[in-house]
Structure formats: structure tokens, C-alpha cells
Amino acid sequence: MNAQSHDVNPRHGWKQRFTPVPLSVHHARQTAAAVLCAWRVPSGSAQAALLVLSELTTNAVRHGRVPGRYYEVRMAYDGEKLIGIEVSDPSEGLPVITDATPDAESGRGLAIVGAFAEAWGVRERVVGKTVWARVRL
């Protein structure tokens, strides 16, 4: 985890709330893909950003779900070299990096985020938390 703040000076921005059900991860990824395409983000960089977004939204659905509450996804693009991704959920529980065994079916999400993001971290909110990542093109 990185304690830096998510500091993309946005030229472009997008946010949307989603119901915390498994199908929403696919919907968030598809919607974000269309946004990145509209922003003309190069394909390889867009795919890296979408992978990070998918992992963070999956964690919000699996671990940050609070009945009756949404989670929110935000993206910012500076138009040149950085994409910022934020996923906010209402749960107070902080993310934990685990050592997944080779045969484990889960537990690698934050390691994937760390591999594809230049930096990532967590900010507490009045209700819940925001997990953010910064992807360099």
C-alpha cells in the first residue's frame, strides 16, 4: 500500500455509482472502457487501467458491501500520462494484502493492483473508505 494521495490533475473526469452485486463489476468495467475510449487513451494503457478498476470493484462487492448502500467508481485522466481510479464503498474494513497460495481462487487482487499501478492507497471517509490507484500510460 502506498500512503501518497491520488493526485491526477484531471482534464477529464467520470464517476458513477453501482449496486454492490457481482454483475456490477462487469457493468463498471464496460462503462469505464467506453469512457477511456472516448478519452482516446491508448489501448494497452486502457487495459491496464481496466484491470485495476476490475480488481478494486470486485473487492468493493466482495468485502465492502453494506446492504442498501452503493459503491462509487471515479476515474480521472490528465490527458497525457496519468489515469486515476477511485472506488469508494461504505464499509469501514480496510483492504488487506494476503499471500494467496497457487491453488487459491481469490486473494490476488491487491497484488495485481500493485503490479499495474504506479501507486495505490486507501483514504478513510466519513462513511467507509476510498481505495485509489494511479496508472501511468
N, C-alpha and C positions, 0 to 999 in steps of 0.2 A: 504494500500500500504506500502511496505517496501522499505526503501531507500538503503539497502545493495546492493552490486553488486552481480551479478550471478557468483559465484566463485567455479565452479566444475572444479577440475583439471582433464581434460579428458584423459582417457585411450582409449576411443572410441569416435568418433565424426561423425555426419551426418548432411548434410544440403541439402535443395532443395528449388527451387523457384516454386511458383504456381500462376496461373491466378486467380484473385480475383472474382471467381464465386462460388455460393453455393455448387456445386458438388465437388469443390476442397477441401472442408473441409473433406469430406468422403475419398477422394484420399489421402490427407495428413495423416489422421488417419490410413488408411490401410497400407500405406508405412511405417509409423513410427512403427506400430505394427510388421511388418516384421523385421525391424531393431532391435527393442527391443528383439524379439525372437532370432535373430542371436547373440545378445549380451548376451543371456541367463539370461535376467532379470526375476526374479520370477513373476509369473502371476499376483498376486494381486498388486504388485508394478507397473507392466507394465500397468495394467488397470487404476490405479490412474494417472499415467503419461499421458496416452492417453486421459483421461477425461480432464485434464488440457490443453493438446495440442488442443483438440477439441474446448474448450471454447475460447482459445486465437485465434485460426484460424477463428472461427466464428466471433469474434469481428473484426479481420482484414478485413474480407469480408464485413461485415455489416457497419462498421464505419470507416475503414481505406482505403477504396477503392479510388484509383485515376485512372481515365481512362488511359489505355495504360501502366500501371505500375504493376509489380508483387509484391507479398509479399513473404517473405522468412521464412522458418522454419529451426531451428537448434536444435539439441539435442546433449548432451554430457553425457557420463557415466564414472564415475571414476573406474568402475569395482568392486566396493564394496558396497557403501551405498548411493550415490547421483546421481540423474538424473537432468540435467539442460535442460530447454526448453526455447527457444527464438523464438518469432515471430516478425519480422520486417515488417513494412508497410510504404508507402510513405506519409501518412497523418500526418500533424502537430498536429491534435487534440489529446489531452491526454485522457486516459480512465477515466471514472467517475463511481464510485460505486453508485448505486441507490438503493432505498428501493422499491423493487418490491412488489406489492400487491399480495395476494394469487391467484387471478384470472388473473394476468398478464401473457402474453405469452412470455415475454422476460424480461431481466433486472437482471438476477441472475448469469450471467457468472462469473463476478469477485468475487462474494461471493463464488461460487463453487471453483474457483482457490484458494482463501484464505483458504478454508476448507481443501483442499487436498495438498497444497504446504506448505513446511516449511517456505518459504519466497517467495515474489514476488515483482516486482517493474518495473519501466519504466526508460529507458535511452533515451535521445534525440540523434539524429543522424544528420548528415549534411542535409540529406533529410529524414524527417519522424521521427520514433521512433522505439524502440525495447521494447517489453514487455517481461519480463523474469520471470521464476519461477524455484524454486529448490524443487524437490520432494525427500524425504528421503525414502529409502527402509525399 
